[in-house]
Structure formats: C-alpha cells, structure tokens
Amino acid sequence: MKRPTVLVVLLIAFVLAHPCFAGETWKAGIAKAVITPEKPVWLAGYGSKRAPEGKLHDLWMKALALEDAGGRRAVIVTSDFQGIPKAMCDRTCEKLRQRFGLARDQVMLTFSHNHCGPRLTGDLHDYYPVDAGQVALVDDYTTQMEAKIVEVVGEALSKLAPANLRIGEGRATFAVNRRDNREAEVADLLAKGTALKGPVDHAVPVLTVTGTDGRLMAMLFGYACHPTTLSFTQWCGDYPGFAQLALEKDHPGAAAMFINTCGADQNPLPRRKVELCERYGQMLAEGVENALKPPMKRVSPSLRTAFEFVELAYDKVVTREELQADLQHKNAIRARWAARMLGKLDAGEKFAASYPYPLHAWRLGGEMLLIGMGGEAVVDYALRFKKEFGPGTWVCGYADDLIAYVPSRRVWEEGGYEGGSFLYEYGRPALRWGGDVEDRIVESVRRLVKRTKIMP
C-alpha cells in the first residue's frame, strides 16, 4: 500500500483538529431580569409627560453569553428600553471590562426602542418637560439599570455550558415604510389589497441556542420595525414584548430575545390599539416558529468580534446666534434644546464637528455575520449590507447608543423626519448630519467585517 505524503498527513490532522470535526461546541449562558420600574419614572418617547398607570406585562432585560471552541467570548444584551444613551453604555462597558475582562468589541447592548418603556438619564435630553423630582427618579433608575446589566451579564457568563447554535429565517409583514405611506390610508389600502410603497425588510432572522441534550435554551430574533403600536401610559414591551411572551409560553424554559434590526423608517400600521399590538406580536412569533422548522443551519464554534467608533460629521454646527433665536421657537423641544446648548457655550464648551458612532461586527463561524449599528438606522442599511455580505448577515440597529436617526444617502437627500434637520431632538449641537453619513458607515463596516474574517 502506498504511504500517504507528509502534506496529506498534515491536512488530515488539520481537519480532525478543526472544531467542526473534533466534537467541540459552543458554550452558551442565558440570564434574564425584570426591569419594570417600581417608581413613577415617566414613559419614554413621544416628547410628552407620560406618568405610568400600571402595566400590561413586565419589561425585561436578557443576556446571551457565548464562548467559542477557542475560548473567545461575546455577550449580547437585549432590553425593553426606548434607548440607552452613550454615557450609560460607556460606563457599563467599563464596569464589564473591570469585572469580567470583556473588551468593548465583546459587548453589544441593544434596546428594542419600545415607547412604553422607561426614560433613562441622558436619553433625549430636551425631549420632555421634566422637573427636578422626575430627574432624580430617572437618575436613580438609570443607576439601578447599569448595575442590573452587570448582574445579568455576570449570571449569563456563570452559566456557560456546552451548546449548539443554529440559524434560520422567517417572515412577518406588518412593518410599513412610514415615509412613503400615509398612516391614515394604510388600513384601507391593505383591505383593498393595494401594494404599499417604499423599501421594507420583512425578514425575521433567528438564532437558536440548544443544549447538548437538544433542549432549546434561547431564541434570538430580529425584525425591522418601530415598537410604536401603543402610545398610552402602561408599561408594556409593545409587539416585541407580546412576541417574546408567546414564544416563551410555547417553549417553556427558553428565553426569547428580540433585537430591532433597521426599523427607523418602519412603523407597525395600522396601530394605537392593544389588540393590534397583540396581533403583531403573534405574527412575529409565528415568523420565528417558521424559522425554527428544520433544517436550520448549524453555526460552527468560532467567534471573531470587532468594534470601532466612526466619526459622523454634522452638516453644520449650530451657532450662538442661531441658538439665541431658537429660545423663542414655537417647538418646545427646540426651545429647551437651545437653552441647554447656550448653557454649554456659556460654560466654555466648544461643540465638536462630528459624533463618535459605534459599530460592531461579530462573525459566528462561517455562517453568521452580525453587524451592530448605533442609533435609529433606516432600512436601507440592512438591505445594502445583506446584499453585500450574503446569506447569514444580520444588521442590527439600536445598539449601544440611541444617538439620532441615521439616514442613508437616499433618505438624507429626500429629507423629512429621518433625514432632515431634527438632530436637536436628540441633543446634538447641530440640526442635520453631513451628506456623507452613509459613506462613512459603509467604509467602517467593511473594515470591521474584514477584521473578523476567519482564516483556515
């Protein structure tokens, strides 16, 4: 018998040593905690005073910790917050580094952008007509939530155990491009079977975590749509909350975890009724269930993570003279913003010409690429990156920092609420982003994706 060459022997050794052939697996740990405020912190969103009046269901924070066959770790946190501000994210990530040795590229803090969740300190600075008492309540709650994130992440890491990951994709169709369809007309158009206008992303990407015994441990899933079905004054997770409750009821012991993909210009329409919210939650849960049907694709146990801030330039930094004029603006939010900005100038602060925008790229095996984007990214980003990077690509908005709306070049040129002069609502020292915002983000994402490429 002819002896194998040295090259063949080395090739066989490499193949047998690879995690996919050596019987090695992921490790995963899941933890969850109720975050429903116990005190009357106002509800976030809509720019008005909304004191809580009970709840439809609890609000949640959940953490999924992953460790690959080589011991590399990453943690994603999902939550029912309307938005995590940069300062809170920065402080929390530093605590996670000190406590667990997790670098910034290994942590992604996401929020559903739910408008029936609580305010947090620094989120939408000038959006609400708050008083000193409300500020104190929000500050206290925010401090508690920073500690809660550290606690939940620690619990998830302590539960790391052998697991298998698989990905699939379902579909849900209730998201509507709100820029191209008038809300008052949508119900009638749908009843008539008339096609709605504008780009949408109706995909429901799903990642499952199962134990080595086959037990389902977690379902991480996404959808591109604002959680703004409801606008009342009860705590509620909106349609993502109802979807998670339905999935956890049907899969006892498993954690359902929602991430908002790129839904900045997408609304659940029609809306404003609890029964519609429940229906959309059920539609999303059904999309997840369809994705769970075999065959799902196995994710090989290899992890690479990358992170960076990219500077997004403002179109024009606001001047003192412009702020002085805005003190009398008929829009109360803009007037409050002008007063606060003037206070900064009076204190000697100089406004920066750009903002540090957080971006993540996580590659799980050769099967899944998760791109995490800060702020309210419009659907164009998800459609672009999924086309560019191929199957298994997830594009998650609402990560690390609410920041502001993040328009594509198309939306920036069209203007309107997502692309026009509304950065003051988010406390930025400018009214609008520069026109190259998409170019800067794309260049950064490509760089991060390249850094996560898994070499044989």
NORHU-V928290 format. One line per field, one symbol per residue. phi: phi as a letter, one per 20 degrees, with the letter a starting at -180 (. if undefined). burial: I if it has 9 or more other C-alpha atoms within 8 Angstrom, else O. A space follows every 10 residues. Layout:
phi: ???
burial: ???
This chain:
phi: .fffffffff ffffffefgf demfcfdbbc bbbfcffedf fffenmmcfc ffcnbebfec cccddccefe nfcbcdddbe ffaefgffff ffffffffec mefffeccdd bfmfeddefc gnelgdfcee dgffgfffff ffffffffff ffffffffeg bgbddbcbbd bbdefcfffd cfgfdfgfff femffednfc cefcfcdddc ffenffdbce bcadafecfd ceddfaelff fffffffffe cgneeecdce fcdfdccecf bncfffffff ffffffffgf ffffeeefdf eccccbbaed fefefaffdg fffgffgdff efffffgfff ffffffenfd ffebcfdecd cdddlddccd ddcfmeeffg ffffffffdn gnedcdelcm aflrfdefff ffffmmffce ecfgfdnfeb ebfffegfgf fffffgffff fefeef
burial: OOOOOOOOIO OOOOOOOOII IOOIIIIIII IIIOIOOOOO IIIIOOOOII IIOOIOOIII IIIIIIIIIO OIIIIIIIII IIIIIIOIIO IIIOIIIOOO OIIIIIIIII IIIIIIIIII IIIOIIIIOO OOOIIOIIIO IIOOIIIIII OIIIIIIOII IIIIIIIIII IIOOIIIIOO IOIOOIIOII OOOOOIOOOI IIIIIIIIII IOOOOIIIII IIIIIIIIII IOIIIIIIII IIIIIIIIOO OOOIIIIIII IIIIIIIIII IIOOOIIIII IIIIIIIIII IIOOOIOIII IIIIIIIIOI IIIIIIIIOO OOIIOIIOIO OOIIIIIIIO IIOIIOOOOO OOOOIOIIII IIIIIIIIII IIIIIIIIII IIIOIIOOOO OOIIIIIIII IIIOIIIIIO IIOOIOOIII IIIIIIIOII IIIIIOIIOI IOOIIOOIIO OIOIOO
